[in-house]
Amino acid sequence: MLIFLLLLLLTGLFPLPSTAIYTPLREYAGDSFFSGWDYYGNVDNTTLGNVTYVNQSTGVSQSLTYVDSITGHAIIRVDNFTNIPNASIVNRNSVKITTKEAYPVGSLVIIDAWHIPYGCSVWPAFWTLGINLEWPQAGEMDIIEAINNLGVNQYALHTSSGCSLPSPSSNSSSSILQSGNTIETNCTSTFYSNEGCLVQESKPNSFGAEFAEAQGGVFATQLDVSGIYIWFWSRSNIPAAISQANSSSKMDISSDWGTPTVAVPSSGCNITQYFQAQQLVLDITLCGVWAGVQSIYSSSGCSGQCIDNVIGAGNPTYNDAYWDIAYIRTYLSDTVTTTNITGNSSSTSSISTLLPSSSAASSGNDANSKRVAAVSVPVHGLLWFFLLTLFGPTLILGW
């Protein structure tokens, strides 16, 4: 029976998050929080929101991005002080920032937030974007995203064709361990208006006023060869492994993490095929192609039209439209090591990138110095070797 259960784990029929030990890579926190990010500095030309994403100098001068002098937390907010006139084009200043570094398969990302933007017309997101390939071929993970006055966070993956989640009917069976509610299983970006595959949080206080009243919480995302796994804990339920850690602590995904909200086993989505190294993105847009759809807007506790919020005084409409972030920490599995290479980049901006060793050959044109991850033998492969060595005849004859 023991051998049978081990085989179930190894073959992916009973997928579990990898339990690797993670070494800290970078912490975005305190006075140095914003030094690791690039500001978008353009209108919202991706989700078509009624905002202008400011550059760094404007973000600083208008106090749309700053570090709170008392808490040391990073604040990222929508302009709530400008009177916006009713015109043919109505945009309010906001912020979109992207990390200078990208993190490969084998990474762990943890964000500790005390406040997530919310309110009618507000659409915040903390997400990742794959590099070097046209969207969505390098993958996208939406870790924190919801709209208007909704009180529930929604997770999504966006990929090219072929990646999917287990069907909702199997959520309660032994084929998947996940606490979230699967809404859509097809991660293909062209399926159902590019919404990708969706999982809704089942725990309370994951978004909106409820999240703020509970003093926020922590989201952790594991990007692993075995799958993608995302956890959420409200402030009072954060595991000791996280709450007692500091920026230099190694991270052990141990038993006190519990069941992830999202489980995307590699049996239905080949992670190394669909996800390249990922940049982290934080933004707040207004209205746009989700929050601004009239039927959706009206059903999420908001009256009138979405644009009515953007026009006029921003106070008090956008007083809650801000991020309050204690830290974002990134880690790399101890089964992955880093080395340095130099090459040429065709990219318009410099990205310090952690890439799987299989990408090293294609990175030869990159002129920027990059840290490249050389992936060791997967843990699953080592377990197979161990079992076959120890129980080989029994496994072959007794199966």
ABEGO torsion letter per residue (X at the ends): XAAAAAAAAAAGABBBBBABBBBBABBBBEAAAAAABBBAGBBBAAAGBBBBBBBAAAAAAAGABBBBAAAGBBBBBBBAABBBBBBABBBBBBBBBBBABBBBBGBBBBBBBABBBBEBGBBBBBBBBBBGBBOAAAEBBBABBBBEABABBBBBBBBBBGBBBBBAAAAABAABBBABBBABABABAABGGGAEBBBBBABBGABEAAAAAAGEEBBBBBBBAAEBBBBBBBAAABBAAAAABBAABBBBBBAAAEBBABBBBAAABBAAAABBBBBBBBBBBBEEAAAABAAAAAAAGBBEBAAAAABEBAOAAAAABBBBBABBBBBBBAABBBBBBBBBBABABBBBBBBBAAAAAAAAABABBBBBBBBBBBAAAAAAAAAAAAAAAAAAAAX
